[in-house]
Each structure stands twice: as C-alpha cells, then as structure tokens.
Amino acid sequence: MSRIRSKTSTASRRLMTEYRDLINDPPEGISAGPADEDNFFEWECLIQGPEGTPYESGLFPATLSFPEDYPLSPPTMKFTCKMWHPNIYNDGTVCISILHAPGDDPNMYESASERWSPIQSVEKILISVMSMLAEPNDESGANIDASKMWRESRPEFNKRVRQTIRDALGV
Amino acid sequence: MEFHVDQDPSESERSKNIFNSDILDSENISKPRSTDSDEPTCRICRGEGTEDEPLFHPCKCSGSIKHIHQECLAEWLKHSQKKPVCELCHTQFSFTKVYSNDMPTEIPFGIFIKEGGIRAIKSFFSRMRFAAVMCIWIFLLPLCTRKIIKGYFWIASFSVESIADSSTLVGGNANYTSFLTFPSFIEDIPQGTFLRAFIVDTIEGQVFTIMQMLIFLVLFLSREWIVHNDEFVRELQQLDTEEAQRFMALNTRGETFRAAGDQLDRQRRRADTIQALLRDIEVQRGLQQEVGFANGNEELMQILRRDALVRANEHFRNNDLPIFDDENNTDNDSENDAINEEDAQEPNDTINEDDTQEPNDEMNAHVPEPDFGVDDLLIDADQARPAFAPNHAAPPVAIANANVAGAGINDDINIDDFEDDDGAEDFDGVFNLLGARGPLINAVQSIGTAIIVIFASIGLLMWIPYMIGVATCYIITPFPYDVYAYLFKASLHYINNFIDLLMGVSYSYLSEVLRLDSLAQSAEYYLKAVKERNDSFSIIRSIDFSNILNHMKYFHEPFASSRFWSKLVPISVGYTVLIFALMYYVTSSWRFAKGKQSSIVERYLLMFLRQAGAILKVVFIISIELVFFPLYCGILLNCSILPLFENASLVSRWNSFLNQPMSIICFHWSSGTLYMVMFAVFVTICREIMRPGVLYFVRDPNDPNFHPIRDILKRRLRTQVYRIGLSGVIYSILICGCIGGTTWVLRHIINASFLPLEVPSPGKFSNALSTHMLCAYFFICVLFKYVSPRNLIKKIWTKLFSRGCNLFRLSSFILNVNVLSEQGTVKYRSIRAWISGKKPELAVDEDSIVENSEAYFVRNGGFVRAPGIDSLPSDKGYKLFIPVTKDDSRLDNEEDTENDLDEYTIVYRPPQFRWRVAGFLCFIWFFSAVGISAITILSLLIGRQLFSFLFSSDNYNDVFSLSAGGIIVSALIFLIDYLEQKMNSMVGIKATLIDYWASGEIKQAAKRGVKLFIYCVMFYFIFPLIFSACFDAVIKALSVRPFVKSLNSEPKTDQIFFSLIAGNVFAKYFFKDVLVNHFAHSKLARDFRALEHDGMFEYDLYRTTHDIFLPIVGLGLFILFAPLGVTWAVVKVFFRNSPKEKINMLFWYSHAVLFAVISTLALTHKLKRYWRDWNARVRDNVYLVGEQLQNLGE
C-alpha cells in the first residue's frame, strides 16, 4: 500500500469496502449502492418502511452524497420521493443527528454521542433513518407542519403518510 | 442507469431487499464476508494494518471498531478539532514521544540558551504587539470617537452659527467642561494642557463607546425577541402584502397587462411539462397493472414498486422537472414576486397554484381554487397544500431567522467574525479579530472598519438627530437652554415654598385647635424654612438674572454652553421629530415609488421601518417599566420618608442630586426596584393566601400565558402607556399613603422621641457601610439558611387576613371559606339580649328565620359568580360578578353568553360590598403599618442601646443601629415562632416528656444541639479568629505594627470584632475555594466534604474533631506560637545579654521569618517544576521527531 494517501482515495476505498460489506451482508429492509460506477460519491439507496408504522408498505428511494473527505465529514441524504415526516425537509433532505458533525447541529438538540464520526457507516445511517421513520424526533423538526400534525393529530398524520405512499406508487 | 434484480434461488433469501448495480462483478459479491472480518481493519478507512501503517487499539472500544491507523486518527482529530479523546468510550488517546537518535542525555548549554533567547524575543514581540493593539482599541479608538464627535459638533456649531447669521463663533476649548466628574489626580492636571485634554477625551470616548455598544446590544436583543414573535412577523407579512396591493392599485394598467402576458407564457410552458409528466405516470401505472401489481405477491410487488419508483425518479431527473425540486419552484416564484400577491402570502407553496389560474384575474388578491383535476393527479399535490394551508407560522420564522443572521453581520462586526472562526477557542477568535494575533492585515482591516462604523453611526445616530433637533428648537423656541433650567429651578422653589407655607399655616391652625405643641413646632420650622429659602433665593435670583440677561443676547445660539445635557436635549428633540415624521410616513398613504423596482425598495424600507418601530416600542415600554418606573418609585419613597430626617426638604434633596447626579439616580433606582420587588413578593403572598381570581386585575407573572414581549407588540402604545400611568398612580398612592402617611403621623402627630434619625455624612457613611454590609451579610446568610422568613410572614398575613375577612364578612369572597354566620346579621329583640350577646341559632336552610328566640339571624347579601382564575385575559370584555343563587342559577334572567366567564367560583357577596372592601383594605393597612413601624422602631431602639453599650458613644449611626437591632428583633421573632410550633406539636407535654425520654429523643436532640453548638463555635468563631490571627501575625509583622505589639497595646472590642469579620471571610475563602478547588484530593478536603454531607446536626463528632478541628487549630497555634517559641529559645541561647528592644524586635519579626521560609520553599518548588517543564520543551523543540500512538494498557 502506498504511504501517500489523498483524501479522495481514502474516501473511495472506504466507500468501496462499505459497499462490499453491504452487498455481502445486507441489513433487513435496506439496500444501497453507487449510482454510477465512475463516481463512488453518489449513492442510490432504498429504504423499506418499517413494519407497524404508517410507512409500512412504502419503499423510499433516496440519494446519499458523500463529501470528498468522507469519512471525516458525514454524507447528506435526500429522499427523491415525496416524504411526509417531521424530520425530513420538504425537498427530501433528512435531518438526523447521525448526519451532523458534532458542533454543527442547527437545532442544538442532539447530544454529541449521536453525531457523525468516522465510526459510523452507510449501513448505520440507513438503519438510523429507518428507525427515524418509525419514531420521529419531535424536538428537531425539519418539516414543522408535519411535526405539528404528528404531535397533535396522529390519525391524520398516519393517513397523510399513507396517502403520500399511495400517490408515490401511483395506486 | 439500470438496476437488475438478483433472482438467484440460492441467494433469494438474502436478496430480498437488495438491488445490485452492474458495476459489481459476481466474484466480488459471492466473496463471503467471513474472510475479511477476521482481519482487523481500521475503523476510519476500513483498511488493514501494514508494516508501514500498523493498526493500534488505543481505547476501550472493541469489535469492529477496535483498531485504528495512527494517521487516520490524526486526520480525524485534526478535522474534528476535539481533544484527543475517543468519541465513543471517552478514553484519552495517549501518545509517546519519539526523539531523534542523536539526542544527548543532557541538553547542551548553547542550544538551551539559543532556544531561550528565541523564545524570549518571540514572546517579547508578541506581547509588544498585543500591548500596542490593545492600546489602539482601548485608548486610541475611543479618543478617535471623541474627536469624531467633536468634529461633528464643530460642524454643527458652525452651521448653526451660519443659519443664525451670528458674528461670534463659539466652540473654543478654553472653558470646556466635561460632563464627567473625574478623580482628583486628573482634576489636578491644569486646564488646557495636552495631557489633560488627552486623558479627558479618552475617558469620554470610552464612555461614549460603551454607551454606543450598550445601545446596539439592547437594539439587537430586542430585535431578536421581536423576530421570534410569530404574530408580529405574520402581521408584518400581511402589511407587506397590503403594500404590494396598494402599489398594484396605483400602478398603470399597461404594465399590468405586460406582466400578465409574461406570466401567461410561463404558465403555458409549465402546463406542457405537467402534461408530459402526467402521461408518464399513466404509462407507469399501466405497466404496474400489467404485471399484476395487486395480486398479493409481496416480494414481486416490492421489486416492481422499487423498479417503477427508480425509473420514475430517473425519468424526472432527466427531464429536469420541478416536481421534487422545491428550489426550482421558489426560483420561479421569485421571478414574478412583485406582481403575485399569492407569493407573499404563501411563501412556501411547493407547487405553484397560480400557474393553473387564468392570468386575467391578476388584480385579485383572493386566491381562486386551482383546477382540481390536474392538481389531484400530481404526485405531490396533496403535500403541497397543507404546507401552506393550516399553518403560516413556520416559514416566516425561518425567513426571519435568515434576516437575523444578516442583521447580526450588519450590526456588529464582532459576531460575524466569531462565526467565521470555525471551532477555534473564543478568545483566539477575539484576539485574531482585534489583530493581536494572526496576520497583521487583520488588525488594519478591523480597525479601519471600526473607525468607519463609528464615523457612520455617530453621524447617523447622533449628528443628524442633533441637527434636526437644533433646527427644531431654533424654530420653536428662541430662548437658550439655561432659561428653561432657570425656570425649572424657580418653579421648584416656588412649589416648595408654597407647600411649606401651606403646611406651616395649617399646622399653626391645627396646633391651636388641637393644642399640640409638636405641631406648633413643626409650623414654626416650616415658616422659618420658607423665610430662609427666600433670603437665599433672592441672592441666587439676582445673579441668575444677570446671567440670563447675558444669555439673552445670544438669541441665536440656543446651545452655546457645551454641557452634556445641552447636547442631549436637542438630540432627543431631533429623535422625537424624526420618529414622528417616519411614523407619519408609514401610516400615511404617500409613497415615493413610481416604478416597479423602486416599489420593491420602498417595500423593504417600509418593512424595515415597521420593524424599527416595533423595536422602539419594545425598548420604550421596557425602559419605562424597568428604568423610569423604579426611579419614580424610588423618588417617591425618598420623598415619603422625608419627615424622618432633620432639615430634609425637596430642595435639599435636589441640591444633593445636582452635586452627585449619577449616584443619586442609582440610589433611587435601586431602592425603587427593591420596593417593587418587595411589593411583587407581597402580591404573590397575597395570591397564595387568597382565593384564586380575587386579584384577576393584577397580572400574574407566573401565568404561563403571559408573554410580555407579545403583549407589548400587540397592544397599542396609548393603552400601554395608560396602563403604566394607572399603575404609577396606584403605586404613588400606595407609597405616599402607606409609607408617607405613616412617617408623617410618626413625626407630626405622635412626635416620636427617637426622631429625627441620625445619619452620618456621606464620606463617613460609605466607609462604615462596607464593613457593615459585610457584617450583615454573614448574619443574614446564616439566618436565611435555617429559617424562611417568607413562611413566617405568610403565616402572620394569613392570620391578619382571616381576622379582617371575618370582621368585614368577606371570608367567602376573599378566602373562599364559607362561614354561615357571615351571611347575614344578627337582630336582637331586646337590649338585654344584645348586651348578653346571645348567639342566634343558625338556620341551615335558607329563609327560615328562627323567630321565637330573642336573637335571630337575618340573611342578606347574595351570591355572585366571581372570576375563578387569576390569568383572566383582559382584552375580552367579560361580564363579571353576575348575581346567582347559591346553586348557580342566574338571577338576572339572562342566558349564558360568550361574554361570560369560563371559570368562575360562586362566592357570597355581603351588602355594601365596596365599603366593606375599602374597610378591609384600611384594616389591613392599619395593622400592617402599626406592626411594621413597631418592629422597625423596636429594632432601632434596641440597636441604639446596643451600640451605645458597646461603643459608649452618644453619636450613634442609625443605619447601623437599625440593621443590628433588626437582626436581633427578627431573630427573636423567629425564636418565638419556633417555640410556638414546638409547643403546639408537643400537646400534653408531661405525658410525652416521659415517652421522649424513654425513646431517647431528648438525648438525641441534646446531642444535636451540642453538635450544632460546637460546629458554630468552630466555624464562625474559633477558625475565623485563628485565620485572622495568622494573617495579622504574618502581614502586620511585615508592615509597621508587629502582631505581638498590637496584641499587647490595643486589646479593644472592635479589634476582635473586625478580626472576626475578616477571619470569617478568610475561613469562607479557605473552605469554599482553596480547599475545594486547589486541594480537592487532600485528606482535609475529603473530610470536609464528609462533614458537609452529614450536615451540622448529624456529623460524626469524634471523627470531625480528630480530622478537621484539631488539625486546623493545631496548625494555627503552631504558626502562631512556634516562631515565638523558637525565638525564645534563640534569645535564651544567643542573645541573653542583648538590650530589651532588640529582643522585642526579634519576637516581632519571628512570624515574618517563618513566612519567608515557607514562601521560599514554595518558590523553590515552583521554580524546580518550571525548570523541568522548560527542559522538556526545549528537548521537544530540538529533538522531537514524532509521536507514537500508544495501545491501551501498554
């Protein structure tokens, strides 16, 4: 192995390893991989809605964009389908503590231990996002309307989510 | 890109959730994971360890994140800018230093000197630079500020002159007096020298700068508050929309049509894309149905779904349609922002509704319902709607936040730069910004910016208002400022004279009628005062008039004298004029904008002005409530205690104000604030005593719905000022009536012998006050730790209230306690029955009068619905106090409406209700006045006795005696209360006494008492004495009076008193700070913590004596007497025949010698450590080649 490692090569090597591990031992309900073989820094992924939640029957595509200094900086995740969720912005960007580097939390709600560090991985991000779908974090609302609805009228929220999924699938 | 579904039967279980891309070859996939999970990998780069880059395991983490490359770790630490600690298990990473092989064991002297020299020079230069830069910021910039201000006002005076067409130019520095009072060493520098001008200007500039920063801070904070207020932001948006509409209405038709045409084009284009999209969706839906989407095969369905979604997604992206892309949409929105009202109202609508709308309803402010058919089919249609429909609050806040960030940068350069400073220490950022560190260009840049900002802000915020104010004053009033000052003084004088005259005349009349000598004396006093004042005033008057006449010549220079106030007055006048002008502009319909661009500019300007108006409103109201109101209360308080002092009148107070304006203002403000706080506490106690809802008209600060800022923003200024004025009137009545009335009665009616109070002169006062405060502090601390005065006061008040309520038959109304006997009056049939006070039988059911007894009970009054909660929204016009029957059916024959109370309590209201309430209030006032003055007078007298006993001087100081007596009296009261509680709890004392003895409780109590006694004696008496004695011994030996001598020569009570106080400070410092912070791990600290933990009743006496008391006392005695002993021995051996003075000298300085020895030892120890550190640092600088990460446990 060469001693000189640029940031990009570290990042792509690590991404390659992560991808291999994901293929070899895929976690339940999640799949992810680079969108393009030339560019390992843009991933496509699919997350199955966790069972027992209004997202149950849905399948949600998202993109993961990795920075050049990955794994030092976290990737950003953006759903490419419409999502109705307290922690997902209207444009699909996911707001979750694991995707924030310690110290740059916009809402200052999350403790430092749940933040991004190189120990985390794509797999962990996706699992966290999946559990976020199951249990929204009320404190750091990205979509305030959804937050409010989730807090105040859960049945309406659930209905809305199901409707979104149905619309997305075109049923 | 395509995804294919892996349908290999052997992998089907696993592939359930995977989609695989083509780029992975099959070997890679089938490679089992187990082969690489054995090999440890780096937790950051996921690579294996090699010869060059071995893996380390530096922390407690295990499993897949156990290992790490040193380089990866270094990179992460550099990136995260954290301490070298594992973010997961918080183990500190440790590195071993690796030195180069040719390092000698001893560092050569030459290298050592060289390194030291370089370091010294570097640190010298950095320090010099620091000093220089700080000098610029602290002295030169304020000086510059002052010069800029002077320059501005020079221009102003010049232009004023030219306006007035006067021949004399005023503004020379010759008779310039500063608005500040300086300490004597500055005042001693002669006028007109450069040094004096420099010092005075710098200090004035600093004051100006600080004031400027404070003003900015206040504005910034209130802006923060305001923009976080959703309602205000929404209102602002609405106003903006209206403004846009108004512009639309004013605008020419042609332009509207052109805009409409533009939009039509755009909408057509968008309609096309939407249709294309819809087709696409249709196609996909067909596809899904073809494959048998709904037949229940879950796996297949998911795969299909996924496929469809991904493809759809891909398709959308390729076509670059704005469906999933909000930014795209908002961009389009902002293009037609100026014309589209909807955009202002719904800034976050994800799908542009007005696109589907026909362009010919352009002028409509109302949003028509969009074409539902098209809209419904869109994937995100239903998501788009709730985004704007139910809740407008969120997006404006976000926008506002963005605004705040921008404003932060504009308002204050500091904030901007702090945030740029990514993750560095705060101080580093500040120093970099100031230019003390980092590149030199920073310093130049920021100093330049600061000067420009100062220049601009003074020009904008001071000079322009000043000019406007001067112009206004010139137009309105042609007289100089001094004329008004003179008029004010004269009117004060005449008012005072009038009051005194009135008092004198009425007193002399009253004294003749009532035959009270005291009143006659007072009358004489007042009349004499009037006469004296008139004599002195006639002199002033003659001088002043000549002055005024002199001034009258300068008709055209209203503010010639360069006094601070003479600048302040025109500036405030200017601000008033500006504010009114801008208010007129905002509220009127006149607008300068004609074109589209300028209308946008004007709308921004209007938004800004409205925000500024809101800030002004908030600042105005808050400053009234927090500054002027307490000040007013303080002044009233001072006025109302005037009768307590000899020779005190309004004029004397005014004169002392003129002498020391700032300190008098501060004094009044703080006493007023204190009074208001006390009053608030009192109201809270009343609230607790009374039924909720009685004080519905007083705002409850604990009410969760109470948002002061929102209230200020929402209500109109006039109502708020009116309300403040009303509470001002109430406070004045309370202060003047309750306090002033009491003092007046004490002085003039009772003519109490202890009056007037003796208060020392100000100079003496402040010196003595500090000692006194210290003394009082300790006692109050101890007192408040073990008794809660609030509970006692509440207890007393509760008793007073229940008595009063009973007397005035208000128990039900005020306390919500239904007392049957209060609900009517007792009638007697004969005088005999009345005299014997026969109790009537109380009929339980109503209206049944027991007629046949001699005394019978007649019910009167009735029941009403009273508010049941304190937090009654005042803006709703509730109908209060509706008469009802006992069972809550209305007596006014009306139905319950909206305006009725939601939460009410049914209470009994006696007849002549108002009079009863007034009587009740008088009752409360009378008893509290008597009680409080009795306690005050008692404490005063006791304090006087105490002080005359202790210090045997008649010249007592009443401030001291009052507080000393106050402590004694309150201690007595608490003791009585405590005993009363104990007595109550021990009912049947004889029987229980035996039980107590048997159960050992008395023994226990005695033990506790002994422990408490020992604790108090040790911590508040013996330790302080030892500490202060040691301190005295060492420090005084070094100065003029050796300890031994002072012990021998002046053993006075006050010396012990002072050493007790000082020793208490030392002991507190030692136990709370030195022991806790610097010797936290010592045995003594641990023992002390144990003692604190156990408390002063329960501590282990033996262990504490052994571990704390004896060692400290022993050490103290050792320090005190060991030097004396040693000296004695030395004298006996060596100086047997020396003269007595010499021997005495030896004794005197023995402690100093001991101290010197100890401090030398400590210093050597410190130096040794410093030397070691320095050695290590030089070694590191010269020979260090790298650091090696250390594995955990190695």
Chai-1 contact restraints between the chains, C-beta under 6 A:
chainA,res_idxA,chainB,res_idxB,connection_type,confidence,min_distance_angstrom,max_distance_angstrom,comment,restraint_id
A,M1,B,T50,contact,1.0,0.0,6.0,A-B,restraint_1
A,R3,B,D52,contact,1.0,0.0,6.0,A-B,restraint_2
A,T10,B,C45,contact,1.0,0.0,6.0,A-B,restraint_3
A,R14,B,C45,contact,1.0,0.0,6.0,A-B,restraint_4
A,R14,B,R46,contact,1.0,0.0,6.0,A-B,restraint_5
A,T17,B,R46,contact,1.0,0.0,6.0,A-B,restraint_6
A,I23,B,I29,contact,1.0,0.0,6.0,A-B,restraint_7
A,N24,B,R33,contact,1.0,0.0,6.0,A-B,restraint_8
A,D25,B,R33,contact,1.0,0.0,6.0,A-B,restraint_9
A,P26,B,N17,contact,1.0,0.0,6.0,A-B,restraint_10
A,P26,B,I18,contact,1.0,0.0,6.0,A-B,restraint_11
A,G29,B,N17,contact,1.0,0.0,6.0,A-B,restraint_12
A,S31,B,N17,contact,1.0,0.0,6.0,A-B,restraint_13
A,S31,B,I18,contact,1.0,0.0,6.0,A-B,restraint_14
A,S31,B,F19,contact,1.0,0.0,6.0,A-B,restraint_15
A,G33,B,S21,contact,1.0,0.0,6.0,A-B,restraint_16
A,A35,B,M1,contact,1.0,0.0,6.0,A-B,restraint_17
A,E37,B,I23,contact,1.0,0.0,6.0,A-B,restraint_18
A,L46,B,R306,contact,1.0,0.0,6.0,A-B,restraint_19
A,L59,B,R305,contact,1.0,0.0,6.0,A-B,restraint_20
A,L59,B,R306,contact,1.0,0.0,6.0,A-B,restraint_21
A,P61,B,L309,contact,1.0,0.0,6.0,A-B,restraint_22
A,P61,B,V310,contact,1.0,0.0,6.0,A-B,restraint_23
A,P61,B,N313,contact,1.0,0.0,6.0,A-B,restraint_24
A,P71,B,I44,contact,1.0,0.0,6.0,A-B,restraint_25
A,L72,B,W76,contact,1.0,0.0,6.0,A-B,restraint_26
A,L72,B,H79,contact,1.0,0.0,6.0,A-B,restraint_27
A,T80,B,N313,contact,1.0,0.0,6.0,A-B,restraint_28
A,K82,B,D380,contact,1.0,0.0,6.0,A-B,restraint_29
A,K82,B,Q383,contact,1.0,0.0,6.0,A-B,restraint_30
A,N90,B,D326,contact,1.0,0.0,6.0,A-B,restraint_31
A,N90,B,T350,contact,1.0,0.0,6.0,A-B,restraint_32
A,D91,B,D326,contact,1.0,0.0,6.0,A-B,restraint_33
A,S117,B,E87,contact,1.0,0.0,6.0,A-B,restraint_34
A,P118,B,I44,contact,1.0,0.0,6.0,A-B,restraint_35
A,P118,B,W76,contact,1.0,0.0,6.0,A-B,restraint_36
A,I119,B,R43,contact,1.0,0.0,6.0,A-B,restraint_37
A,I119,B,I65,contact,1.0,0.0,6.0,A-B,restraint_38
A,I144,B,A394,contact,1.0,0.0,6.0,A-B,restraint_39
A,D145,B,P386,contact,1.0,0.0,6.0,A-B,restraint_40
A,D145,B,A387,contact,1.0,0.0,6.0,A-B,restraint_41
A,D145,B,N391,contact,1.0,0.0,6.0,A-B,restraint_42
A,D167,B,I379,contact,1.0,0.0,6.0,A-B,restraint_43
A,L169,B,R305,contact,1.0,0.0,6.0,A-B,restraint_44
A,G170,B,I281,contact,1.0,0.0,6.0,A-B,restraint_45
A,G170,B,Q284,contact,1.0,0.0,6.0,A-B,restraint_46
A,G170,B,R285,contact,1.0,0.0,6.0,A-B,restraint_47
